[in-house]
Amino acid sequence: MADNIILLVEDNPDDEALTLRALRKKNIANRVVVVRDGVEALDFLFCTGDYADRDPNNLPQVVLLDLRLPKMDGLGVLRRLRIDPRTRVLPVIVLTSSSVDQDMVDSYHYGVNAYIRKPVDFTQLIGAVRQLGLHLLVLNEAPRL
């Protein structure tokens, strides 16, 4: 049985701390697993590398994915998730500071569920997390594959 993981894929320690603080502030009780690059995200999701002993049936409830990552960027991670039947419908939210319009177009092309530009303002981030929490962690129903 899944333990309601949120996978946060974020290489910036300040953005990580801000996101974790916003999740706590909104009382989102899910366990948050933080990975710091695209390759580590795929290792976690597909139970390879350092995560080879992880239960492959315990996918996160949602992936919060930055686009600007070392080793493999977020779009590469998203493309890989969408071609694999195990992760094709996994909810993914791009949470990025990128202001490049093509990043948004590409993210939706590859099946992202939501695209959120990281607000500079903590209050805005809290609001975004509240909406994400309500929708994806409480109300959303994902298909069982």
Secondary structure, 3 states (H helix, E strand, C coil): CCCCEEEEECCCHHHHHHHHHHHHHCCCCCEEEEECCHHHHHHHHHCCHHHCCCCCCCCCCEEEECCCCCCCCHHHHHHHHHHCCCCCCCCEEEEECCCCHHHHHHHHHCCCCEEEECCCCHHHHHHHHHHHHHHHHHHCCCCCC
